[in-house]
């Protein structure tokens, strides 16, 4: 029986004697290729940059968290495990796969190298790649957790201004921030747009003794901030809004123990959804959630009534 290992060593020795030393020839080639890749990555980073999203907004209830494509398989795999077993999909299985790869040279010590001569390991590797590919595709095609709600550009500008002006240093919004000023989670919707505009223009003139400084904002900046706060708060609603709910919604939905139980309890809906979401959902639920059995009210109620009802529901916190 031929000692394949001795034959391999003899062939390797002859090839090595006929070739060039690893240093500096192979090292030089590796260095040049690495430098080329570094130049390409530097060029892409400098001219295009990373595709970053907006800063995290704790008040955004419509955000859909999605990993990059190379983590989509893990994102999809988590859906097959209940909450108590998430660690199995996130840690145990990937760790086991890495351990097999590390131990593979020690487990498979046969002389054969052609894939067809190693059917077990070939099938295992192909099956693993196929599984990762399927999970990646399924994760890409999986429906969004929350419906996409297009935001007004002016509202987004106001959100950026709120961050740039460091308003969270004094105010709490979305449960986070300082306590020098009023808690915006509690006071949003208590004032109309005209009051907010005057307040941003000259806080001392409207509220003598307030600790908020005069920021010398431009009119369009004030308008953007008002739009942003207005999107978070419910805004004033009329006395007809609770009646609209009782006539059109109470048969299926409950508020503070009164109403039907066919649909979700809306007693605290304002803590989970903003006014814009509820306005769009009331008008046409199928656009927000194709599986919804709730009828749309765009033809039954006027736009003013839908807005009034959305303000009322977003005030329930």
C-alpha positions as CSV (number, residue, x, y, z in Angstrom):
1,X,0.0,0.0,0.0
2,X,1.4,3.3,-1.1
3,X,2.2,5.8,1.7
4,X,0.3,8.7,0.2
5,X,1.6,11.1,2.8
6,X,5.2,10.3,2.1
7,X,4.5,10.7,-1.7
8,X,2.9,14.1,-1.0
9,X,5.9,15.3,1.0
10,X,8.3,14.2,-1.8
11,X,6.3,16.0,-4.4
12,X,6.0,19.1,-2.3
13,X,9.8,19.1,-1.7
14,X,10.5,19.0,-5.4
15,X,8.0,21.8,-6.2
16,X,9.4,23.9,-3.5
17,X,13.0,23.5,-4.7
18,X,12.0,24.4,-8.2
19,X,10.0,27.5,-7.1
20,X,10.8,30.8,-5.5
21,X,11.0,31.5,-1.8
22,X,7.9,32.8,0.0
23,X,9.8,35.9,1.0
24,X,10.0,38.3,-0.7
25,X,8.2,37.1,-3.8
26,X,4.9,35.8,-2.4
27,X,4.8,38.4,0.3
28,X,5.3,41.2,-2.3
29,X,2.4,39.9,-4.4
30,X,0.1,39.7,-1.3
31,X,1.1,43.2,-0.3
32,X,0.4,44.6,-3.7
33,X,-3.0,43.0,-3.9
34,X,-3.9,44.2,-0.4
35,X,-2.7,47.7,-1.2
36,X,-4.9,47.7,-4.4
37,X,-8.0,46.5,-2.4
38,X,-7.3,49.2,0.2
39,X,-7.1,51.9,-2.5
40,X,-10.4,50.8,-4.0
41,X,-12.2,50.7,-0.6
42,X,-10.7,54.1,0.3
43,X,-12.0,55.5,-3.0
44,X,-15.5,54.1,-2.5
45,X,-15.6,55.4,1.2
46,X,-14.4,58.8,0.2
47,X,-16.6,59.4,-2.8
48,X,-19.7,57.4,-1.9
49,X,-19.6,56.8,1.9
50,X,-21.7,54.3,3.8
51,X,-25.4,54.2,3.3
52,X,-26.4,55.3,6.8
53,X,-30.0,55.9,7.9
54,X,-31.3,58.7,10.0
55,X,-30.4,58.7,13.7
56,X,-32.5,56.5,15.8
57,X,-35.8,58.1,16.8
58,X,-37.4,56.6,20.0
59,X,-40.7,58.2,19.1
60,X,-40.9,56.5,15.7
61,X,-43.4,53.7,15.9
62,X,-43.2,52.8,12.2
63,X,-39.5,51.9,11.9
64,X,-38.7,48.5,10.4
65,X,-35.4,47.1,11.8
66,X,-33.5,45.2,9.1
67,X,-29.9,43.9,9.1
68,X,-27.6,44.1,6.2
69,X,-28.0,41.4,3.5
70,X,-25.2,39.3,4.9
71,X,-27.0,38.9,8.2
72,X,-30.5,38.3,6.7
73,X,-30.2,34.5,7.0
74,X,-29.7,34.9,10.8
75,X,-32.5,37.4,10.9
76,X,-34.8,34.9,9.2
77,X,-33.6,32.0,11.3
78,X,-34.6,33.8,14.5
79,X,-38.3,33.6,13.4
80,X,-38.3,29.8,13.7
81,X,-37.4,29.9,17.4
82,X,-39.6,31.3,20.2
83,X,-38.2,34.0,22.4
84,X,-36.8,31.7,25.0
85,X,-34.8,29.8,22.3
86,X,-33.4,32.8,20.4
87,X,-30.0,32.1,21.8
88,X,-30.0,28.8,20.0
89,X,-30.3,30.4,16.6
90,X,-28.2,33.5,17.4
91,X,-25.3,31.8,19.2
92,X,-25.4,28.0,19.5
93,X,-26.0,27.1,15.8
94,X,-23.5,29.6,14.3
95,X,-21.0,28.7,16.9
96,X,-21.4,25.0,16.1
97,X,-20.9,25.7,12.4
98,X,-17.7,27.6,13.1
99,X,-16.5,24.8,15.4
100,X,-17.0,22.3,12.6
101,X,-15.0,24.4,10.1
102,X,-12.2,24.7,12.6
103,X,-12.1,21.0,13.3
104,X,-12.6,19.9,9.7
105,X,-8.9,19.6,8.8
106,X,-8.5,17.3,11.8
107,X,-11.7,15.2,11.1
108,X,-11.3,14.7,7.4
109,X,-7.7,13.5,7.0
110,X,-8.1,11.4,3.9
111,X,-5.9,11.9,0.8
112,X,-8.9,12.6,-1.5
113,X,-9.4,16.2,-2.5
114,X,-11.8,16.1,-5.3
115,X,-15.4,17.1,-4.2
116,X,-16.9,13.9,-5.7
117,X,-14.5,11.7,-3.8
118,X,-15.7,13.2,-0.5
119,X,-19.5,12.9,-0.8
120,X,-20.4,13.5,2.8
121,X,-18.5,16.7,3.3
122,X,-19.4,17.9,-0.1
123,X,-23.2,17.4,0.5
124,X,-22.9,18.9,3.9
125,X,-21.2,22.0,2.6
126,X,-23.6,22.4,-0.4
127,X,-26.6,21.9,1.9
128,X,-25.3,24.5,4.3
129,X,-24.7,27.1,1.6
130,X,-28.1,26.3,0.1
131,X,-29.8,26.7,3.5
132,X,-28.0,30.1,4.1
133,X,-29.1,31.2,0.6
134,X,-32.7,30.2,1.1
135,X,-32.8,31.9,4.5
136,X,-31.3,35.1,3.0
137,X,-33.9,35.1,0.2
138,X,-36.7,34.4,2.7
139,X,-35.5,37.2,4.9
140,X,-35.4,39.6,2.0
141,X,-38.9,38.7,0.9
142,X,-40.4,38.7,4.4
143,X,-43.1,41.3,5.1
144,X,-42.3,44.4,7.0
145,X,-43.1,44.4,10.7
146,X,-44.6,47.9,10.6
147,X,-46.3,49.5,7.6
148,X,-44.3,52.2,5.8
149,X,-45.6,55.7,6.5
150,X,-44.1,58.4,4.4
151,X,-43.1,61.4,6.5
152,X,-43.4,65.0,5.5
153,X,-40.0,66.6,4.6
154,X,-40.8,69.6,6.8
155,X,-41.5,67.2,9.7
156,X,-38.1,65.5,9.1
157,X,-36.4,68.9,9.0
158,X,-38.0,69.7,12.4
159,X,-36.8,66.4,13.7
160,X,-33.2,67.2,12.7
161,X,-33.5,70.7,14.2
162,X,-34.7,69.2,17.5
163,X,-31.5,67.1,17.6
164,X,-29.2,69.8,16.3
165,X,-30.4,72.3,18.9
166,X,-30.0,69.7,21.7
167,X,-33.5,70.1,22.9
168,X,-33.3,66.8,24.6
169,X,-30.9,68.3,27.1
170,X,-33.8,70.0,28.8
171,X,-36.9,68.1,27.5
172,X,-38.1,64.5,27.7
173,X,-39.4,63.1,24.5
174,X,-40.1,59.4,23.9
175,X,-39.1,58.7,27.5
176,X,-35.6,60.1,27.1
177,X,-34.1,63.5,27.9
178,X,-33.4,66.1,30.6
179,X,-35.8,67.4,33.2
180,X,-35.0,71.2,33.1
181,X,-37.9,71.9,30.9
182,X,-41.4,70.4,30.6
183,X,-41.9,66.8,29.7
184,X,-43.0,66.9,26.1
185,X,-44.5,63.5,26.3
186,X,-47.1,64.9,28.6
187,X,-47.7,68.4,27.2
188,X,-47.8,67.6,23.4
189,X,-51.2,68.4,22.0
190,X,-52.0,70.9,24.8
191,X,-51.1,73.9,22.6
192,X,-52.1,74.8,19.0
193,X,-49.7,75.7,16.2
194,X,-50.1,79.4,16.8
195,X,-49.0,79.2,20.4
196,X,-46.0,77.0,19.5
197,X,-44.9,79.5,16.8
198,X,-45.0,82.4,19.3
199,X,-43.2,80.3,21.9
200,X,-40.3,79.4,19.6
201,X,-40.1,83.0,18.3
202,X,-39.9,84.6,21.8
203,X,-40.4,82.2,24.8
204,X,-40.0,85.0,27.5
205,X,-42.7,87.1,25.9
206,X,-45.2,84.3,25.9
207,X,-44.2,82.6,29.1
208,X,-42.4,85.1,31.5
209,X,-39.9,83.4,33.7
210,X,-39.4,80.4,31.5
211,X,-35.9,79.0,31.4
212,X,-36.0,78.5,27.6
213,X,-33.6,80.9,25.8
214,X,-34.5,82.9,22.7
215,X,-33.0,80.9,19.8
216,X,-33.4,83.5,17.0
217,X,-34.8,80.9,14.7
218,X,-35.8,81.6,11.1
219,X,-39.4,81.4,10.1
220,X,-39.0,78.1,8.2
221,X,-37.1,76.6,11.1
222,X,-39.9,77.5,13.5
223,X,-42.4,76.1,11.0
224,X,-40.4,72.8,10.8
225,X,-40.2,72.5,14.6
226,X,-43.9,73.1,15.0
227,X,-44.6,70.5,12.3
228,X,-42.4,68.0,14.1
229,X,-44.0,68.5,17.5
230,X,-47.5,68.5,15.9
231,X,-46.7,65.1,14.3
232,X,-45.9,63.7,17.7
233,X,-48.8,65.2,19.6
234,X,-52.5,64.5,19.1
235,X,-53.5,68.2,18.6
236,X,-56.8,69.6,19.7
237,X,-59.9,67.6,18.7
238,X,-63.5,68.5,18.7
239,X,-66.3,67.3,21.0
240,X,-67.6,65.3,18.0
241,X,-64.5,63.0,18.0
242,X,-65.6,60.7,20.8
243,X,-69.0,60.5,19.2
244,X,-67.5,59.6,15.9
245,X,-65.6,56.8,17.6
246,X,-68.8,55.6,19.4
247,X,-70.7,55.6,16.1
248,X,-68.1,54.0,13.8
249,X,-65.5,52.2,15.9
250,X,-67.0,51.2,19.3
251,X,-68.7,48.1,17.9
252,X,-65.2,46.5,17.5
253,X,-62.8,48.4,19.7
254,X,-62.7,49.2,23.4
255,X,-61.6,52.4,25.1
256,X,-61.4,52.2,28.9
257,X,-63.6,49.2,29.2
258,X,-66.4,50.4,26.9
259,X,-66.9,48.9,23.4
260,X,-66.6,45.7,21.5
261,X,-63.8,43.1,21.7
262,X,-63.6,42.1,18.0
263,X,-60.7,44.5,17.4
264,X,-57.7,45.6,19.6
265,X,-58.2,47.6,22.8
266,X,-57.4,51.3,21.9
267,X,-57.2,52.6,25.4
268,X,-53.5,53.4,25.1
269,X,-53.1,53.5,21.3
270,X,-51.6,57.0,21.4
271,X,-48.5,55.5,23.1
272,X,-47.9,53.1,20.2
273,X,-49.0,55.0,17.1
274,X,-48.8,58.6,16.1
275,X,-51.5,60.8,14.5
276,X,-50.2,60.4,10.9
277,X,-50.3,56.6,11.2
278,X,-53.9,56.5,12.6
279,X,-55.1,59.0,10.0
280,X,-53.9,56.9,7.2
281,X,-55.1,53.7,8.8
282,X,-58.6,54.9,9.4
283,X,-58.8,56.1,5.8
284,X,-57.7,52.8,4.3
285,X,-56.4,50.0,6.5
286,X,-55.5,47.7,3.6
287,X,-52.7,50.0,2.5
288,X,-51.1,49.7,5.9
289,X,-51.9,46.1,6.6
290,X,-53.1,43.8,3.8
291,X,-54.3,41.2,6.4
292,X,-56.5,43.7,8.2
293,X,-60.3,43.0,8.2
294,X,-61.1,46.6,9.2
295,X,-63.1,48.5,6.6
296,X,-61.8,51.8,5.3
297,X,-63.6,55.1,6.2
298,X,-62.3,57.3,3.4
299,X,-65.6,57.2,1.6
300,X,-67.8,57.2,4.8
301,X,-66.2,60.0,6.7
302,X,-64.9,63.3,5.5
303,X,-61.2,64.2,5.7
304,X,-61.9,66.6,8.5
305,X,-63.7,63.9,10.5
306,X,-60.9,61.4,9.9
307,X,-58.4,64.0,11.1
308,X,-60.5,64.7,14.2
309,X,-60.8,61.0,15.0
310,X,-57.1,60.5,14.5
311,X,-56.3,63.3,16.9
312,X,-58.7,61.9,19.5
313,X,-57.2,58.4,19.3
314,X,-53.6,59.7,19.4
315,X,-54.4,61.5,22.7
316,X,-55.1,58.2,24.4
317,X,-51.9,57.4,26.3
